[in-house]
Amino acid sequence: LYLSSIQDLFNGEIIAYSIGDCQNVAFVLDTLNQLPSLPEGCTLHSDQGSVYTSYAYQQTIKEKGIIMSMSRKGTPADNASIES
């Protein structure tokens, strides 16, 4: 199984998540579409996986007014807060 989750780094709360048996763009879009209304200029951080760099995911991020942030290649510590 795969877990896709979005964590609010202000308080550590998981504000959206999906569990599925296939990691594809539809899977991560489901998580993204669960987000409540967010203040303008919020940042969403992810790794550079193909689902997060896909056109559909990037377009949805822009439509929601979210700023995209991605980890550097070969630096898993960039995602330490959600990984732990």
Steps between C-alpha positions, in 0.01 A plus 500: 500500500601862443435799724475851363474762773524875544622633834454847641845587631354765732355239734599164348140409413430280196242706311444265205587141416426212267581131518516298182653201329650697211707816511396705198394856425132433578602370843692814600238727342242338727707607800551850362128543434422422865675817615282755675511859382847633568627854538658649188868418462515174693792275410476129425824301517562161339775290356568498125301185425333470162151541648595835655674631189211398273318772307164418662637525854691821430194655332276413795753653741495824299120506481482474879740794539762284669876553462682176410825406674701188420788330675844494350610182325664252733400679820229299677551711815310779320183296561584398859190652661250297297721190481528477878 
